[in-house]
């Protein structure tokens, strides 16, 4: 039994008669960065949403540290997984400082406040941040959470090249500290070199490539 992996085991999923995932297998090991690649509409985001329980698979299991999770165990998955959505998710009416103050985990607070970009914008409301600033804060927050596995869906979208490089270093840092991370992003110039293991999702199945 693998106690150091999050595994998508034989996942099937359909939208009506349109079969998206056909027995998909994917393994995210702690301390490793997995790159998930594929054409638009191939099911990458769908797979991640199944992983956190936002969508229900037709068949298959999510296995976390050797424990099997069905779709009825959604809330328990959040003890292990932090998820960066494609869409912005932070409350627009709060300042960065207010949002950080609402976080109960002091270790997470410290990580966020040590970041120069965040600490220099504490009094700004989320709603007045630029798209890139908002995305940078979201990524930094998700990576800082005390979770064993991190799902990042299009993390580099909207970021400047300089901030992409900063995010790449943050991802590497968290991976080196034992987190298993999956990155799904179209900026392949950054995401392919970043990944320790690369999967191509095609025709509903994941294939490892080098």
Backbone as a ProteinNet text record, in pm:
[ID]
protein_1_A
[PRIMARY]
XXXXXXXXXXXXXXXXXXXXXXXXXXXXXXXXXXXXXXXXXXXXXXXXXXXXXXXXXXXXXXXXXXXXXXXXXXXXXXXXXXXXXXXXXXXXXXXXXXXXXXXXXXXXXXXXXXXXXXXXXXXXXXXXXXXXXXXXXXXXXXXXXXXXXXXXXXXXXXXXXXXXXXXXXXXXXXXXXXXXXXXXXXXXXXXXXXXXXXXXXXXXXXXXXX
[TERTIARY]
83.7	0	86.9	59.4	138.1	81.9	159	113.7	165	227.3	286.9	244.8	123.8	75.3	-73.3	-113.1	-254.4	-274.8	-365.2	-382.2	-524.3	-534.2	-659.1	-660.1	-748.9	-746.3	-867.9	-844	-947.3	-1070.6	-1047.7	-1156.1	-1230.4	-1360.8	-1449.3	-1542.7	-1564.7	-1656.8	-1714.1	-1844.8	-1912.6	-2002.3	-2010.3	-2114.4	-2219.4	-2328.1	-2428.1	-2367.7	-2373.6	-2317	-2170.2	-2118.8	-1980.3	-1886	-1811.9	-1720.7	-1589.3	-1560.6	-1442.2	-1322.9	-1343.8	-1236.3	-1269.6	-1170.9	-1194.5	-1093.8	-1115.6	-1023.5	-893.1	-899.6	-779.4	-705.4	-573.4	-486.4	-381.4	-360	-256.8	-209.2	-78.7	-18	62.1	27.5	100.4	172.2	302.7	380.5	422.5	426.2	474.7	617.8	645.3	779	807	704	720.7	622.5	662.9	576.8	532.6	402.7	344.8	291	326.9	270.7	161.6	44.5	-66.4	-92.3	-78.3	-86.2	-193.3	-237.2	-336.8	-408.7	-482.1	-555.3	-669.8	-715.3	-833.5	-951	-1022.6	-1140.5	-1114.4	-987.7	-956.5	-993.7	-1019.5	-1063.5	-969.2	-870.4	-772.6	-838.9	-913.3	-980.9	-1086.6	-1153.4	-1252.3	-1188.1	-1070.9	-1000.8	-966.1	-916.6	-882.4	-1005.7	-1116.7	-1240.2	-1294.2	-1275	-1310.3	-1221	-1093.5	-998.8	-1039.3	-1095	-1134.9	-1280.6	-1355	-1493.5	-1594.4	-1550.6	-1644.8	-1729.1	-1677.3	-1752.3	-1749.2	-1853.6	-1863	-1828.5	-1730.3	-1693.5	-1801.9	-1811.4	-1902.9	-1847.9	-1717.7	-1649.6	-1509.8	-1448.8	-1311.1	-1300.1	-1175.3	-1148.1	-1039.6	-1045.6	-933.5	-871.2	-742.8	-673.2	-569.1	-583.6	-493.8	-419.5	-288.7	-203.9	-253.7	-299.7	-345.3	-490.9	-559.1	-700.1	-788.8	-891.2	-982	-1091	-1113.4	-1216.8	-1319.2	-1444.5	-1553.3	-1602.2	-1695	-1749.3	-1824.6	-1858.9	-1929.8	-1835.3	-1705.4	-1605.3	-1544.8	-1621.2	-1566.1	-1498.7	-1566.7	-1512.7	-1380.5	-1365.8	-1241.8	-1123.7	-1149.9	-1040.7	-971.1	-1045.9	-986.3	-886.8	-884.5	-779.9	-644.1	-646.3	-524	-489.7	-590.9	-573.6	-606.2	-520.3	-551.7	-562.3	-661.1	-693.6	-697.3	-618.9	-623.5	-714.1	-829.8	-922.6	-866.6	-919.5	-890.5	-949.7	-1069.1	-1141.1	-1095.6	-1100.2	-1069.5	-1171.2	-1123	-1211.6	-1206.9	-1121.7	-1110.8	-1221.7	-1271.1	-1376.7	-1326.8	-1395.4	-1348.8	-1357.6	-1441.2	-1463.5	-1366.9	-1281.5	-1184.9	-1049.5	-975.2	-836.2	-752.1	-632.1	-540.8	-514.2	-496.9	-470.1	-586.7	-710	-827.1	-835.7	-807.4	-814.5	-710.1	-588.1	-482.2	-517.2	-574.9	-611.8	-719.6	-798.2	-903	-850.5	-724.4	-663.8	-624.2	-663.6	-639	-498.7	-440	-309.1	-199.6	-129.5	-27.5	90.3	119.4	229.4	197.6	72.9	30	38	-8.7	-1.2	142.2	235.1	375.6	432	398.6	446.4	398.1	271.7	214.6	277.2	294.3	346.6	494.7	565.8	706.7	723.1	616.3	623.6	621.1	720.5	733.7	616	569.4	458.6	332.5	306.9	186.9	199.9	314.2	330.8	325.2	356.6	352.3	213.2	119.2	-16.7	-123.3	-86.8	-177.1	-308.1	-304	-423.9	-511.2	-471.4	-552.8	-666.2	-782.4	-891.4	-864.6	-909.8	-891.4	-950.6	-1063.6	-1134.1	-1060.4	-959.9	-885.8	-751.2	-717.6	-593.1	-603.8	-492.2	-491.2	-511.4	-542.9	-561.8	-439	-321.2	-197	-168.9	-197.4	-176.7	-268.8	-393.9	-491.3	-446.6	-406.3	-364.3	-242.2	-148.2	-27	-62.4	-154.1	-194.6	-265.3	-353	-423.3	-325.6	-228.5	-130.5	-48.7	-3	78	0	-128.5	-214.1	-231.4	-264	-287.3	-160.4	-46.2	79.1	117.8	76	112.4	28.5	-87	-176.4	-110.5	-146.7	-88.7	-161.3	-133	-192	-80.3	-105	-2.6	2.9	-110	-118.3	-178.9	-122.1	-166.1	-204.8	-325.8	-371.4	-368.7	-292.5	-280.7	-333.2	-449.2	-512.4	-486.1	-402.6	-361.6	-304.1	-203.3	-150	-79.7	-24.5	56.7	-23.8	-151.1	-233.9	-246.4	-214.5	-227.6	-106.1	-5.9	113.6	217.8	295.5	409.1	518.1	609.9	719.3	798.6	819.3	893.9	819.2	687.1	609.3	591.2	588.9	586.4	711	825.9	950.2	946.2	884.7	871.9	780.4	671	578.7	644.8	721.4	795	884.6	953.8	1041.5	961.4	844.3	759.2	709.9	672.8	627.5	739.5	859.7	975.1	1002.3	991	1016.2	919.9	790.1	690.5	707.7	744	771.3	890.5	995.8	1115.1	1086.3	979.3	937.7	832.2	817.5	738.9	598.6	554.9	419.8	417.3	311.6	289.5	207.4	255.7	193.3	164.8	44.3	11.1	-12.4	53.8	44.4	-17.9	-126.1	-195.1	-195.4	-110.8	-96.1	-51	-101.4	-67.3	66.4	124.5	254.5	362.8	375.6	460.8	608.8	648.2	788.6	829.3	730.8	756.8	714.5	599	541.6	613.3	660.8	731	864	952.1	1076.5	1052.1	940	910.1	875.3	811.7	754.6	860.6	853.5	936.6	880.3	747.7	678	574	564.7	474.2	373.2	245.1	137.3	69.2	38.2	-43.4	-181.5	-284.9	-421.9	-477.1	-503.4	-549.5	-647.8	-761.3	-868.4	-905.8	-908.9	-959.9	-863.2	-736.6	-639.3	-509.3	-438	-310.8	-193.5	-100.6	19.8	141.3	237.2	361.1	446.8	506.5	601.3	723.3	830.9	955.4	989.7
-120.5	0	125.1	219.1	341.2	449.2	483	582.3	722.7	740.1	869.8	917.7	883.5	922.2	953.7	1036.9	1055.9	996.8	900.8	825	840.2	876.3	866.5	726.5	640.2	500.8	466	446.5	400.9	491.1	620.9	718.8	725	706.6	724.2	840.8	924.3	1037.2	1076.4	1103.2	1142.1	1262.6	1350	1451.7	1400.1	1348.1	1289.5	1171.5	1175.7	1066.8	1091.8	1207.7	1243.7	1192.3	1087.2	1026.4	1104.9	1164.6	1250.5	1171.8	1095.5	1017.8	869.5	790.5	648.8	560.7	546.6	464.5	534	664.2	746.8	709.1	694.3	668.4	778.9	830	932	922	934.7	918.2	1043.9	1105.7	1222.8	1182.2	1176.2	1135.7	1258.9	1242.9	1350.8	1386.3	1515.9	1561.8	1566.7	1543.5	1546.4	1645.7	1699.9	1788.6	1712.8	1699.4	1631.1	1736.1	1724.3	1809.9	1734.5	1796.8	1736	1820.4	1759.9	1832.2	1770.3	1848.7	1799.8	1915.1	1884.7	1985.1	2042.4	2163.7	2220.3	2124.6	2106.4	2021.4	1873.6	1835.2	1692.1	1634.7	1721.3	1671.9	1697.8	1784	1808.6	1870	1978.2	2042.1	1949.7	1874	1777.4	1676.8	1628.1	1531.1	1591.4	1715.6	1779.8	1800.6	1838.8	1860	1730.5	1622	1491.1	1460.3	1496.7	1471.7	1537.4	1658.4	1728	1701.5	1634.4	1602.9	1702.2	1800.2	1896.8	1834.1	1729	1648.6	1502.6	1431	1290	1202.6	1116.9	1024.3	918.5	863	751.1	621.7	606	489.8	531.5	450.2	475.1	530.4	536.1	577.6	684.5	765.2	851.1	785.6	755.4	690.5	788.4	827.9	925.8	859.5	848.4	786.5	647.5	573.4	437	423.1	537.3	535.1	562.6	479.9	495.2	595.7	687.5	789.6	776.4	765.1	768.5	911.5	936.3	1071	1119.2	1026.4	1065.5	1121.6	1119.5	1161.3	1297.4	1381.8	1506.7	1591.6	1616.4	1707.4	1657.9	1527.3	1472.3	1494.8	1506.1	1528	1661.3	1760.4	1892.2	1892.7	1785.8	1773.4	1747.5	1699.4	1661.3	1750.8	1811.8	1877.6	2026.1	2108.9	2250	2265.9	2343.7	2350.6	2495.3	2526.1	2655.8	2644.4	2709.8	2710.5	2793.4	2769.8	2859.8	2997.5	3000.2	3125.2	3188.7	3322.7	3392.3	3353.3	3339	3288.9	3369.5	3470.9	3547.4	3652.4	3682.8	3783.9	3923.5	3988.5	4115.8	4233.4	4222.3	4336.2	4340.2	4239.1	4236.9	4288.6	4349.5	4382	4256.6	4260.1	4147.3	4123.9	4233.3	4222.2	4155.9	4195	4134.7	3986.1	3951.4	3810.4	3729.2	3781.7	3710.4	3698.2	3804	3800.6	3696.3	3660.9	3560.7	3417.5	3402.4	3268.6	3225.1	3105.5	3057.4	3001.1	2952.3	2888.7	2995.4	3012.1	3116.5	3093.1	2967.1	2936.2	2986.1	2969.5	3019.8	3171.6	3236.4	3383	3431.7	3367.3	3408.2	3394.2	3283.8	3264.5	3376.9	3413.2	3516.6	3653.2	3684.7	3816.2	3831.9	3720.1	3726.7	3758.4	3739.6	3765.8	3916.4	3968.5	4113.3	4173.6	4104.3	4157.4	4168.2	4067.3	4067.8	4170.9	4174.8	4267	4413.2	4442.2	4580.7	4621.7	4527.7	4557.9	4521.6	4518.3	4468.5	4546.1	4676.4	4758.2	4769.5	4700.6	4701.2	4600.3	4638.5	4542.6	4447.7	4324.3	4225.4	4276.7	4346.8	4393.3	4497.4	4565.3	4667.1	4615.1	4490.6	4433.9	4409.9	4418.7	4379.9	4229.3	4181.3	4037.8	3958.6	4008.9	3940.5	3941.9	4057.6	4066.2	3970.1	3966.3	3876.9	3731.2	3694.4	3556.2	3521.5	3613.7	3588	3562.5	3641.5	3623.6	3490.1	3455.1	3326.7	3209.1	3212.2	3103	3094.6	3210.5	3214.1	3158.6	3194.6	3145.2	2993.6	2942.6	2798.5	2719.4	2765.1	2694.5	2697.2	2802.3	2816	2727.6	2681.7	2603	2472.2	2430	2308.1	2185.6	2153.8	2038.1	1953.7	1825.2	1735.1	1737.8	1773.8	1774.3	1906.1	1959.1	2086.7	2065.8	2107.9	2106.1	2248.8	2272.7	2406.3	2403.9	2467.1	2469.6	2604.8	2606	2727.6	2834.2	2801.1	2898.5	3018	3002.8	3109.5	3210.7	3183.1	3271.2	3409.1	3512.6	3650	3704.6	3619.2	3664.6	3719.1	3815.8	3864.1	3757	3759.5	3661.2	3660	3777.8	3783.8	3711.4	3733	3667.5	3518.7	3479.2	3336	3269.5	3334	3277.2	3267.7	3366.5	3362	3247.6	3228.9	3120.1	2985	2971.9	2847.8	2813.9	2913.6	2889.2	2851.4	2911.4	2875.4	2731.3	2692.3	2554.5	2456.2	2486.3	2399.1	2390.9	2504.6	2508.9	2417.4	2427.1	2345.1	2197.2	2168.1	2029.1	1974.5	2052.7	2009.5	1988.3	2049.1	2030.9	1921.4	1839.7	1718.1	1719.6	1830.4	1834	1771.9	1699.4	1649.4	1751.1	1793.8	1905.3	1865.4	1896.9	1877.9	2013.8	2037.8	2163.7	2137.1	2206.3	2194.4	2333.6	2356.1	2491.3	2487.5	2584.7	2590.7	2661	2723	2787.5	2679.7	2602.6	2483.3	2515.9	2637.9	2675.5	2675.1	2694.4	2690.7	2557.6	2506.7	2389.9	2259.5	2244.1	2119.4	2106.6	2209.1	2194.9	2181.3	2235.9	2231.8	2090.7	2011.4	1883	1773.7	1699	1579.6	1463.9	1456.7	1352.6	1420.9	1379.6	1445.6	1345.1	1385.8	1303.6	1380.4	1310.1	1364.1	1300.1	1383.3	1333.4	1339.8	1222.2	1213.5	1100	1129.6	1030.7	963.6	1046.4	999.6	923.9	911.2	837.1	915.5	893.8	961.6	870.2	925.7	853.5	932.8	864.6	930.5	956.7	1076.2	1104.8	1175.8	1180.4	1241.5	1364.5
0	0	0	-91.4	-105.2	-12.6	91.9	188.8	157.8	41.7	7.2	-130.5	-171.6	-303.8	-300.2	-394.2	-426	-565.1	-575.8	-700.1	-753.4	-880.8	-954.5	-1017.3	-971.4	-1012.4	-1098.6	-1228.1	-1322.4	-1320.3	-1345.9	-1339.7	-1473.8	-1466.6	-1581.4	-1553	-1655.6	-1638.2	-1773.7	-1774.6	-1898.3	-1872.4	-1973.4	-1979.6	-2077.5	-2024.4	-2113.1	-2187.6	-2321.5	-2401.7	-2436.7	-2394.3	-2426.9	-2318.9	-2349.8	-2253.3	-2249.8	-2133.1	-2118.3	-2065.4	-1959.6	-1897.9	-1908.5	-1950.8	-1981.7	-1908.3	-1780.7	-1702	-1672.3	-1649.1	-1629.5	-1501	-1513.8	-1397.9	-1391.1	-1268.5	-1248.1	-1104.2	-1084	-951.4	-916.4	-802.4	-752.6	-624.7	-629.2	-512.2	-430.5	-299.9	-214	-252.7	-255.4	-289.8	-437.9	-521	-665.7	-728.7	-843.3	-922.3	-1046	-1061.3	-1177.4	-1273.7	-1400	-1503.6	-1578	-1591.1	-1665.1	-1789.2	-1906.8	-2032.4	-2122.1	-2219.3	-2313.7	-2380.5	-2486.9	-2562.1	-2478.4	-2514.6	-2450.1	-2463.9	-2353.1	-2356.9	-2339.5	-2314.7	-2303.3	-2166.9	-2068.1	-1937.8	-1821.8	-1840.3	-1733.8	-1609.7	-1630.4	-1516.1	-1456.5	-1541.8	-1494.4	-1399.6	-1435.5	-1351.6	-1215.6	-1215.4	-1088.3	-1002	-1063.8	-987.7	-930.4	-1001.3	-945.9	-825.9	-837.3	-728.5	-598.1	-605.2	-482.3	-445.2	-534.2	-504.4	-555.8	-635.6	-692.2	-803	-867.1	-963.5	-918.9	-955	-918.1	-1037.9	-1022.7	-1128.7	-1146	-1266.8	-1290.6	-1231.7	-1242.6	-1185.8	-1143.8	-1057	-1016.4	-875.9	-827.2	-690.6	-685.5	-581.2	-543.5	-420.2	-427.1	-315.6	-262	-135.1	-73.7	41.1	27.5	130.4	168	68.7	90.6	130.6	153.1	192.1	72	53.4	-59.5	-26.7	-121.3	-103.9	-215.2	-176.1	-273.1	-285	-375.3	-392.9	-269.7	-177.1	-54.7	51.1	24.8	123.8	89.8	20.4	-32.6	73.7	185.7	287.2	343.5	358	412.5	319.7	189.4	94.3	119.4	169.4	191.1	307.7	385.9	487.3	423.1	298.9	229.7	110.3	48.5	-81	-73.3	-133.2	-160.1	-310.9	-354.3	-497.3	-545.2	-646.5	-713.5	-835.8	-829.1	-941.5	-1057.3	-1176.6	-1288.7	-1263	-1202.5	-1180	-1048.3	-1041.9	-916.9	-810.1	-685.7	-580.2	-450.2	-442.1	-318	-308.2	-187.1	-169.3	-205.2	-296.4	-352.1	-253.8	-150.3	-61.2	57	71.1	180.1	133.8	227.2	198.2	215.4	160.8	178.1	326.8	400.5	544.8	617.1	584.2	648	617.7	493.5	455.8	531.5	541	612.6	760.7	818.7	960.6	989.6	888.1	906.6	901.5	863.1	856.4	997	1036.5	1172.1	1189.8	1083.8	1091.2	1089.6	1201.4	1212.1	1118.4	1090.7	998.8	858.6	816.7	685.8	682.6	789.3	797.7	780.6	850.1	844.7	704	636.8	500	408.7	422.1	335.8	364.5	490.7	527.8	493.1	476.8	437.5	289.5	211.2	68.4	42.8	-26	-45.5	-121.2	-224.3	-304.1	-220.2	-139.9	-55.4	55.8	123.1	236.4	193.5	67.5	19.7	-28	-28.2	-75.5	26.9	153.8	257.6	267.4	243.7	262.5	137.9	31.6	-90.2	-79.4	-129	-138.7	-256.3	-239.7	-346	-477	-466.9	-585.8	-667.5	-609.9	-685	-735.3	-702.2	-752.1	-902.2	-970.1	-1110.7	-1120.2	-1239.1	-1256.8	-1216.6	-1252.6	-1217.9	-1069.2	-1002.9	-857.6	-783.7	-827.3	-765.4	-779.4	-901.2	-924.7	-841.8	-831.3	-753.5	-607.1	-552.4	-413.1	-394.1	-488.7	-479.9	-479	-568.8	-577.1	-448.6	-401.1	-279.2	-161.5	-152.6	-44.7	-52.3	-169.8	-184.9	-153.8	-202.3	-177.3	-29.3	41.3	182.4	274.4	226.8	311.5	355.3	474.6	531.8	477.2	351.2	284.5	223.4	210.8	157.3	5	-58.3	-204.5	-252.1	-360.6	-415.9	-561.9	-598.1	-737.3	-790.4	-895.5	-954.1	-1097.2	-1119	-1251	-1316.8	-1418.5	-1490.1	-1396.1	-1317.1	-1221.1	-1284.6	-1406	-1464.5	-1545.8	-1569.5	-1651.3	-1587	-1664	-1616.1	-1544	-1519.5	-1449.1	-1545.7	-1498.3	-1576	-1575.3	-1674.1	-1673.7	-1543	-1482.8	-1357	-1245.7	-1238	-1132.7	-1160.1	-1287.2	-1318.1	-1261	-1279.2	-1226.5	-1074	-1008.7	-862.1	-820.4	-894.4	-862.5	-885	-991.9	-1017.3	-898.7	-846.2	-731	-607.4	-587.6	-473.7	-485.5	-606.8	-629.1	-598	-646.3	-618.7	-467.8	-400.3	-255.1	-180.9	-213.8	-144.6	-178.6	-302.6	-340.1	-263.2	-252.7	-178.9	-30.5	17.8	157.6	172	67.9	81.3	26	-33.5	-88.4	-228.4	-256.9	-391.8	-468.8	-583.8	-656.2	-799.7	-845.7	-986.3	-1049.7	-1162.5	-1234.9	-1371	-1397.9	-1526.2	-1588.8	-1689.7	-1742.3	-1888.4	-1967.5	-2109.2	-2136.4	-2033.7	-2051.4	-2043.4	-2150.9	-2146.2	-2134.2	-2171.7	-2155	-2008.3	-1919.9	-1776.2	-1715.5	-1755.9	-1687.5	-1721.4	-1844.8	-1878.3	-1803.5	-1803	-1725.5	-1575.2	-1527.7	-1384	-1337.1	-1422.9	-1382.3	-1369.9	-1259.5	-1243.5	-1325	-1330.4	-1405.4	-1493.2	-1618.6	-1713.4	-1766.9	-1760.1	-1815.4	-1928.1	-2036.1	-2143.7	-2135.1	-2121.7	-2119.5	-2261.7	-2317.6	-2457.6	-2468.2	-2528.9	-2548.3	-2417.5	-2311.4	-2182.7	-2095	-2138.9	-2060.4	-2048.6	-1937.5	-1914.2	-1950.4	-2027.1	-2064.9	-2018.1	-1956.2	-1914.2	-2037.5	-2043.1	-2149.8	-2092.7	-2168	-2118.5	-2201.9
[MASK]
++++++++++++++++++++++++++++++++++++++++++++++++++++++++++++++++++++++++++++++++++++++++++++++++++++++++++++++++++++++++++++++++++++++++++++++++++++++++++++++++++++++++++++++++++++++++++++++++++++++++++++++++++

